[in-house]
Structure formats: C-alpha cells, structure tokens
C-alpha cells in the first residue's frame, strides 16, 4: 500500500473511532417491580413499628420525610439500593403521574421483574435530600420533629389522600388516592408542599400511625405563624 493510501486509512480509522466514542449511550437497564400492601415499617433502620396497609412509604431519603405511598399494585423502578435496603427509583402511579423517591424495604413483589431504562439520576437524588426541594413551612428545624404540631381536623370537611406529587420537579401536584377512611379529629402536622396545595400529617387510624396529605386549606387556620423554612 502506498504511503498516501496508508495515511488516508489511518485518518479514516481515527475519525471512525471518534465517532463511536461520541455516540450517545442508551440508559442503563434496571428492574421494575410491582408494589405490595401491608408493608412492615422499617423498624431496624428507622425505629418505626407496625405496618403500612396501603403500600410502602415514599420518602426523600432513607428514614426521611414521607412524600407519599406506593399504593399496592403500582410499579417502582429500582435505580439503586442503599445498604439498609431502601430503594431509590421511580414510582409510577396508576394515573400516569410518576416521580423519583426512596421506597422503604419490603415494599416490592420481587418474584418477578421487568427490564426498563433508568430514569432517576444521582443529581435528582442529591437534590431531593434537601427538604426545600419538595416542601415548605415545616413543623421544626431540619433533622428534628415528627409531626409535633397537633392540628384539629373536621372529618366531615377534610379528606385524607395518600399522594400528591405529579413529577420529579416536586413543584406541582393534585390530591390523589383517597385514604378511604374518615379522618380523626386531630393530626400531627409535618410540612406543606412547595406549591402550598397540600399538607402532610400523621393520624392514628386502622390501628396504625398513617402519614397522608390533606388540603392545606383544611388545616390552615390551625397552623402557627412561625413555621420553619430552613433548608437541610
């Protein structure tokens, strides 16, 4: 082969190599599972005791703020799993809404899985750790409290819902998945969503402590003026 031909071949090979390197890579395949109900609360990791009848808690981190409930029969894509078996990934609701969150251990039917592209990044996980990403007007300063502000509830006018967030911006939502039982007359306030639409409270019902959303308007008059807006 003449020198000029060899040079052209080497240039073509180099260009081809660069083209291969520059190709966008497909998202990593991970496993999607169906969620289950009557999930044991994470006693060993978080010192919570009892069960979650409707499905496993969704949170902003392991043992973090409850952000919803992965209703039994919905789907969850497992991006990563922590050493204490919390799963970070995408919860997919039956109505088409979906968002990235941490799911408590034991909330998945692991007898069958479906491959799916990973859609929850480490950047989302890092952002989610900071509580002002999803909420405002917290009951107390970061890393303290557990719904210590007791609010009165009018059960005939207020409904409890297991979920609110629509997507991984955590800036919009709608009350969804009604709890299906009458609320008690008091609850423990934790925080309000970033758009001021719903508040997370804990109530004693069905023989358990249950976290759920109510409309902020339902309890607004019961809340103190000095709620906490520090970030983590």
C-alpha contacts under 8 A as a table, 3 or more apart, distances in Angstrom:
res1	aa1	res2	aa2	distance
1	X	5	X	6.31
1	X	6	X	6.40
2	X	5	X	5.28
2	X	6	X	6.30
3	X	6	X	5.06
3	X	7	X	6.17
4	X	7	X	5.10
4	X	8	X	6.26
5	X	8	X	5.10
5	X	9	X	6.23
6	X	9	X	5.10
6	X	10	X	6.23
7	X	10	X	5.17
7	X	11	X	6.21
8	X	11	X	5.16
8	X	12	X	6.18
9	X	12	X	5.11
9	X	13	X	6.16
10	X	13	X	5.05
10	X	14	X	6.15
11	X	14	X	5.11
11	X	15	X	6.13
12	X	15	X	5.14
12	X	16	X	5.99
13	X	16	X	5.00
13	X	17	X	6.06
14	X	17	X	5.04
14	X	18	X	6.26
15	X	18	X	5.11
15	X	19	X	6.20
16	X	19	X	5.01
16	X	20	X	6.33
17	X	20	X	5.20
17	X	21	X	6.32
18	X	21	X	5.10
18	X	22	X	6.07
19	X	22	X	5.09
19	X	23	X	6.42
20	X	23	X	5.43
27	X	117	X	5.40
27	X	118	X	5.86
27	X	119	X	7.66
28	X	117	X	5.65
28	X	118	X	5.59
29	X	115	X	5.99
29	X	116	X	5.32
29	X	117	X	4.58
29	X	118	X	5.92
30	X	77	X	7.01
30	X	78	X	6.47
30	X	79	X	6.31
30	X	115	X	5.57
30	X	116	X	5.45
30	X	117	X	6.03
30	X	118	X	5.83
31	X	77	X	5.83
31	X	78	X	5.81
31	X	79	X	7.78
31	X	113	X	5.71
31	X	114	X	5.48
31	X	115	X	4.76
31	X	116	X	5.99
32	X	75	X	6.63
32	X	76	X	5.48
32	X	77	X	4.15
32	X	78	X	6.19
32	X	113	X	5.39
32	X	114	X	5.04
32	X	115	X	6.17
32	X	116	X	6.37
33	X	75	X	5.59
33	X	76	X	5.42
33	X	77	X	6.44
33	X	78	X	7.80
33	X	108	X	6.12
33	X	109	X	6.25
33	X	110	X	6.58
33	X	112	X	6.80
33	X	113	X	5.03
33	X	114	X	6.72
34	X	72	X	7.63
34	X	73	X	5.71
34	X	74	X	5.64
34	X	75	X	4.52
34	X	76	X	6.39
34	X	108	X	5.90
34	X	109	X	5.58
34	X	110	X	7.90
34	X	113	X	7.79
35	X	55	X	7.10
35	X	56	X	7.81
35	X	70	X	6.69
35	X	71	X	6.89
35	X	72	X	4.97
35	X	73	X	5.23
35	X	74	X	5.48
35	X	75	X	5.72
35	X	76	X	6.78
35	X	107	X	5.68
35	X	108	X	4.48
35	X	109	X	5.89
36	X	39	X	7.04
36	X	55	X	5.79
36	X	56	X	7.51
36	X	71	X	7.28
36	X	72	X	4.22
36	X	73	X	6.02
36	X	107	X	5.54
36	X	108	X	5.71
36	X	109	X	6.26
37	X	52	X	6.88
37	X	53	X	5.41
37	X	54	X	5.12
37	X	55	X	4.11
37	X	56	X	6.91
37	X	71	X	7.05
37	X	72	X	4.83
37	X	107	X	7.13
38	X	51	X	5.65
38	X	52	X	5.10
38	X	53	X	4.08
38	X	54	X	6.43
38	X	55	X	6.15
38	X	56	X	7.90
39	X	51	X	5.31
39	X	52	X	5.03
39	X	53	X	6.54
39	X	55	X	6.05
39	X	56	X	5.76
39	X	106	X	6.30
39	X	107	X	5.68
40	X	43	X	7.97
40	X	49	X	7.51
40	X	50	X	6.07
40	X	51	X	4.33
40	X	52	X	6.31
40	X	106	X	7.03
41	X	48	X	5.54
41	X	49	X	5.43
41	X	50	X	5.58
41	X	51	X	5.19
41	X	52	X	6.51
41	X	104	X	7.66
42	X	45	X	5.58
42	X	46	X	5.57
42	X	47	X	6.60
42	X	48	X	5.54
42	X	49	X	6.98
42	X	104	X	6.81
42	X	105	X	6.85
43	X	46	X	5.48
43	X	47	X	4.28
43	X	48	X	4.54
43	X	49	X	5.37
44	X	47	X	5.79
44	X	48	X	7.82
45	X	63	X	7.31
45	X	84	X	6.59
46	X	63	X	5.52
50	X	208	X	6.60
51	X	208	X	7.11
52	X	55	X	5.65
52	X	56	X	6.08
52	X	57	X	7.55
52	X	208	X	7.74
52	X	210	X	7.32
54	X	69	X	7.32
54	X	70	X	7.79
54	X	71	X	5.58
54	X	72	X	6.16
55	X	69	X	5.85
55	X	70	X	5.23
55	X	71	X	4.65
55	X	72	X	5.04
55	X	107	X	6.79
56	X	69	X	5.56
56	X	70	X	5.30
56	X	71	X	7.12
56	X	103	X	6.55
56	X	104	X	5.91
56	X	106	X	7.91
56	X	107	X	5.23
57	X	66	X	6.24
57	X	67	X	7.43
57	X	68	X	6.00
57	X	69	X	4.56
57	X	70	X	6.26
57	X	103	X	6.01
57	X	104	X	5.92
58	X	66	X	5.72
58	X	67	X	5.37
58	X	68	X	5.06
58	X	69	X	5.37
58	X	70	X	6.39
58	X	101	X	5.93
58	X	102	X	5.45
58	X	103	X	4.76
58	X	104	X	6.81
59	X	62	X	6.99
59	X	63	X	7.33
59	X	64	X	5.57
59	X	65	X	5.26
59	X	66	X	4.40
59	X	67	X	4.95
59	X	68	X	7.04
59	X	101	X	5.73
59	X	102	X	5.03
59	X	103	X	6.47
60	X	64	X	5.57
60	X	65	X	5.78
60	X	66	X	6.99
60	X	67	X	6.81
60	X	101	X	5.71
60	X	102	X	5.94
60	X	125	X	7.98
60	X	128	X	5.55
60	X	129	X	5.66
60	X	131	X	7.65
61	X	64	X	4.82
61	X	65	X	7.32
61	X	101	X	7.32
61	X	102	X	5.54
61	X	128	X	7.51
61	X	129	X	6.02
62	X	86	X	6.11
62	X	102	X	6.55
62	X	104	X	7.52
65	X	131	X	7.99
66	X	200	X	7.98
66	X	211	X	7.12
67	X	101	X	7.99
67	X	163	X	7.50
67	X	165	X	7.83
67	X	200	X	7.94
68	X	162	X	5.68
68	X	163	X	4.79
68	X	164	X	7.05
68	X	165	X	7.84
68	X	211	X	7.90
68	X	212	X	6.98
69	X	162	X	5.65
69	X	163	X	6.27
70	X	74	X	6.78
70	X	75	X	7.93
70	X	91	X	6.85
70	X	93	X	7.70
70	X	103	X	7.75
71	X	74	X	5.93
71	X	93	X	7.78
74	X	91	X	7.77
74	X	92	X	6.39
74	X	93	X	5.75
74	X	94	X	6.17
75	X	91	X	5.99
75	X	92	X	5.23
75	X	93	X	6.95
76	X	89	X	6.77
76	X	90	X	5.56
76	X	91	X	4.45
76	X	92	X	6.02
76	X	108	X	7.91
77	X	89	X	5.24
77	X	90	X	5.05
77	X	91	X	6.52
77	X	116	X	7.44
77	X	118	X	7.39
78	X	81	X	7.23
78	X	87	X	5.99
78	X	88	X	6.00
78	X	89	X	4.72
78	X	90	X	6.99
79	X	87	X	7.30
79	X	88	X	5.67
79	X	89	X	4.72
79	X	90	X	7.70
79	X	118	X	6.18
79	X	119	X	7.93
79	X	120	X	6.65
80	X	87	X	5.89
80	X	88	X	5.28
80	X	89	X	6.81
81	X	84	X	8.00
81	X	85	X	5.67
81	X	86	X	5.64
81	X	87	X	4.44
81	X	88	X	6.12
82	X	85	X	5.09
82	X	86	X	5.31
82	X	87	X	6.43
82	X	88	X	7.84
83	X	86	X	7.56
84	X	105	X	7.91
85	X	104	X	7.45
85	X	105	X	5.33
86	X	102	X	6.28
86	X	103	X	5.66
86	X	104	X	5.03
86	X	105	X	5.13
87	X	102	X	5.37
87	X	103	X	5.08
87	X	104	X	6.69
87	X	105	X	7.03
88	X	100	X	7.17
88	X	101	X	5.71
88	X	102	X	4.36
88	X	103	X	6.36
88	X	125	X	7.78
89	X	100	X	5.24
89	X	101	X	5.82
89	X	102	X	6.53
89	X	103	X	7.85
89	X	119	X	7.75
89	X	120	X	5.73
90	X	98	X	6.60
90	X	99	X	5.39
90	X	100	X	4.22
90	X	101	X	6.35
90	X	119	X	7.11
90	X	120	X	6.33
91	X	98	X	5.45
91	X	99	X	5.65
91	X	100	X	6.20
91	X	101	X	7.12
92	X	96	X	6.75
92	X	97	X	6.32
92	X	98	X	4.46
92	X	99	X	7.00
93	X	96	X	5.61
93	X	97	X	5.45
93	X	98	X	5.80
94	X	97	X	7.40
97	X	165	X	7.82
97	X	166	X	4.94
97	X	167	X	6.26
98	X	165	X	7.93
98	X	166	X	5.95
98	X	167	X	5.22
98	X	168	X	7.38
99	X	165	X	7.39
99	X	166	X	6.66
99	X	167	X	4.48
99	X	168	X	4.57
99	X	170	X	7.96
100	X	120	X	5.98
100	X	124	X	7.58
100	X	125	X	7.86
100	X	167	X	7.69
100	X	168	X	5.79
101	X	125	X	7.63
101	X	128	X	7.82
103	X	107	X	7.29
104	X	107	X	6.33
105	X	108	X	7.88
109	X	112	X	6.85
110	X	113	X	6.71
118	X	121	X	7.92
120	X	124	X	6.57
120	X	125	X	7.68
121	X	124	X	5.26
121	X	125	X	6.58
122	X	125	X	4.91
122	X	126	X	6.10
123	X	126	X	5.07
123	X	127	X	6.15
124	X	127	X	5.06
124	X	128	X	5.99
124	X	168	X	7.87
125	X	128	X	5.10
125	X	129	X	6.52
126	X	129	X	5.60
126	X	130	X	7.65
127	X	130	X	5.92
127	X	133	X	6.72
128	X	131	X	6.82
128	X	133	X	5.97
128	X	134	X	7.43
129	X	133	X	7.90
129	X	232	X	7.61
130	X	133	X	5.78
130	X	231	X	6.23
130	X	232	X	5.02
131	X	134	X	5.94
131	X	135	X	5.96
131	X	136	X	7.82
131	X	231	X	5.94
131	X	232	X	6.07
132	X	135	X	4.97
132	X	136	X	5.98
132	X	194	X	7.37
132	X	229	X	7.57
132	X	230	X	7.72
132	X	231	X	5.53
132	X	232	X	7.64
133	X	170	X	6.95
133	X	194	X	7.53
134	X	169	X	8.00
134	X	170	X	5.11
134	X	171	X	6.58
134	X	193	X	6.04
134	X	194	X	5.38
135	X	138	X	7.50
135	X	191	X	6.41
135	X	192	X	5.57
135	X	193	X	4.35
135	X	194	X	4.33
135	X	195	X	7.96
136	X	191	X	6.13
136	X	192	X	5.37
136	X	193	X	6.07
136	X	194	X	5.46
136	X	196	X	7.78
136	X	228	X	7.62
136	X	229	X	5.78
137	X	191	X	5.58
137	X	192	X	5.85
137	X	227	X	4.93
137	X	228	X	5.24
137	X	229	X	5.40
138	X	141	X	7.32
138	X	190	X	5.81
138	X	191	X	4.25
138	X	192	X	6.85
138	X	227	X	5.77
138	X	228	X	4.91
138	X	229	X	6.22
139	X	145	X	7.00
139	X	147	X	6.53
139	X	148	X	7.03
139	X	149	X	6.41
139	X	189	X	6.60
139	X	190	X	5.19
139	X	191	X	6.11
139	X	227	X	5.78
139	X	228	X	6.07
140	X	144	X	6.41
140	X	145	X	5.86
140	X	227	X	6.97
140	X	228	X	5.48
141	X	144	X	5.99
141	X	145	X	7.61
141	X	228	X	6.00
141	X	229	X	7.76
141	X	230	X	6.48
142	X	230	X	6.94
142	X	231	X	6.91
142	X	232	X	5.76
143	X	232	X	7.94
145	X	148	X	6.16
146	X	188	X	7.87
146	X	190	X	6.60
147	X	150	X	7.39
147	X	188	X	4.44
147	X	189	X	4.66
147	X	190	X	4.40
147	X	201	X	6.72
147	X	202	X	6.68
148	X	188	X	5.67
148	X	189	X	6.63
148	X	190	X	7.45
149	X	188	X	5.45
149	X	189	X	5.25
149	X	190	X	7.42
149	X	223	X	7.94
150	X	186	X	6.59
150	X	187	X	5.60
150	X	188	X	4.60
150	X	189	X	6.18
151	X	186	X	5.52
151	X	187	X	5.48
151	X	188	X	6.23
151	X	189	X	6.60
151	X	219	X	6.83
151	X	222	X	5.63
151	X	223	X	7.00
152	X	185	X	5.74
152	X	186	X	4.44
152	X	187	X	6.63
152	X	219	X	7.17
152	X	222	X	6.67
153	X	158	X	7.03
153	X	183	X	7.48
153	X	184	X	6.94
153	X	185	X	4.67
153	X	186	X	5.16
153	X	187	X	7.00
153	X	218	X	7.32
153	X	219	X	6.72
154	X	157	X	5.49
154	X	158	X	5.91
154	X	183	X	7.95
154	X	185	X	6.05
154	X	218	X	7.80
155	X	158	X	5.29
155	X	159	X	7.03
155	X	182	X	5.98
155	X	183	X	5.16
155	X	184	X	6.38
155	X	185	X	6.31
156	X	159	X	7.98
156	X	182	X	7.85
157	X	218	X	7.53
158	X	183	X	7.48
158	X	214	X	6.86
158	X	215	X	7.44
158	X	218	X	5.95
159	X	178	X	7.15
159	X	179	X	7.70
159	X	182	X	7.22
159	X	183	X	6.86
159	X	214	X	6.21
159	X	215	X	7.88
160	X	178	X	5.92
160	X	179	X	5.43
160	X	180	X	7.82
160	X	181	X	7.92
160	X	182	X	7.89
160	X	183	X	6.71
160	X	212	X	6.04
160	X	213	X	5.65
160	X	214	X	5.12
161	X	164	X	7.59
161	X	175	X	6.09
161	X	176	X	5.71
161	X	177	X	5.34
161	X	178	X	4.26
161	X	179	X	5.14
161	X	212	X	5.58
161	X	213	X	5.03
161	X	214	X	6.27
162	X	175	X	7.95
162	X	176	X	6.66
162	X	177	X	5.39
162	X	178	X	6.27
162	X	179	X	6.07
162	X	211	X	7.55
162	X	212	X	4.87
162	X	213	X	6.01
163	X	174	X	7.93
163	X	175	X	6.13
163	X	176	X	5.26
163	X	177	X	5.99
163	X	212	X	7.16
163	X	213	X	6.62
164	X	173	X	5.14
164	X	174	X	4.95
164	X	175	X	4.69
164	X	176	X	5.85
164	X	198	X	7.40
164	X	213	X	7.15
165	X	170	X	5.91
165	X	171	X	7.68
165	X	172	X	6.25
165	X	173	X	4.43
165	X	174	X	6.67
166	X	170	X	6.99
166	X	172	X	6.25
166	X	173	X	4.79
166	X	174	X	7.14
167	X	170	X	5.92
167	X	172	X	7.60
167	X	173	X	7.84
169	X	172	X	7.47
170	X	173	X	7.59
170	X	194	X	7.36
171	X	193	X	7.69
171	X	194	X	5.73
171	X	195	X	5.82
172	X	194	X	7.67
172	X	195	X	6.08
173	X	197	X	7.70
174	X	197	X	7.76
175	X	178	X	7.96
175	X	198	X	7.40
175	X	213	X	7.37
175	X	214	X	7.64
175	X	215	X	7.58
179	X	212	X	7.87
183	X	203	X	7.47
183	X	205	X	7.57
184	X	187	X	7.23
184	X	203	X	6.95
184	X	204	X	7.25
184	X	205	X	7.35
186	X	203	X	7.24
187	X	201	X	6.09
187	X	202	X	5.58
187	X	203	X	4.89
187	X	204	X	7.69
188	X	201	X	5.21
188	X	202	X	5.00
188	X	203	X	6.57
189	X	199	X	7.42
189	X	200	X	6.34
189	X	201	X	4.49
189	X	202	X	6.70
190	X	199	X	7.41
190	X	200	X	5.58
190	X	201	X	5.56
190	X	202	X	7.68
191	X	199	X	5.68
191	X	200	X	5.49
191	X	201	X	7.53
192	X	196	X	5.94
192	X	197	X	7.35
192	X	198	X	5.69
192	X	199	X	4.09
192	X	200	X	6.14
192	X	216	X	7.07
193	X	196	X	5.24
193	X	197	X	6.19
193	X	198	X	5.59
193	X	199	X	6.14
193	X	200	X	7.84
194	X	197	X	7.73
195	X	198	X	7.97
196	X	199	X	7.73
196	X	216	X	6.77
197	X	215	X	6.23
197	X	216	X	5.75
197	X	217	X	7.98
198	X	213	X	6.07
198	X	214	X	5.58
198	X	215	X	4.44
198	X	216	X	4.60
198	X	217	X	7.92
199	X	213	X	5.35
199	X	214	X	5.46
199	X	215	X	6.11
199	X	216	X	5.15
200	X	211	X	6.82
200	X	212	X	5.60
200	X	213	X	4.53
200	X	214	X	6.62
201	X	211	X	5.71
201	X	212	X	5.69
201	X	213	X	6.18
201	X	214	X	7.39
202	X	209	X	6.45
202	X	210	X	5.45
202	X	211	X	4.36
202	X	212	X	6.37
203	X	209	X	5.63
203	X	210	X	5.39
203	X	211	X	6.53
203	X	212	X	7.91
204	X	207	X	6.75
204	X	208	X	5.66
204	X	209	X	4.60
204	X	210	X	6.22
205	X	208	X	5.47
205	X	209	X	6.39
205	X	210	X	6.72
214	X	218	X	6.83
215	X	218	X	5.36
215	X	219	X	7.46
216	X	219	X	5.73
216	X	220	X	5.63
217	X	220	X	5.10
217	X	221	X	7.80
218	X	221	X	7.87
219	X	222	X	5.32
219	X	223	X	6.74
220	X	223	X	5.48
224	X	227	X	6.46
